[in-house]
């Protein structure tokens, strides 16, 4: 029984980290960019998505401008950017 308790204590932080994904590009066509962001924080930090959008839009010589933000589930957001 003690082994199960120890495994549960060790596995729970690892499982929490496994569920949290950084911002990643869901769709990009050179003009429009959709980024998916997963977070376990109570207040979401959108800076990683902004940084990723800036990096991606720079590949086509443009700057990213946030157009909309949508909460897909409790811990997941989709952000829509335009590359200008």
Secondary structure, DSSP 8 states (H G I E B T S, - for coil): -HHHHHHHHHHHHHHHHHH----EEEEE-SSEEEEEEE--SSS---HHHHHHHHHHHHTTT--EEEEEEEEEETTEEEEEEEE-
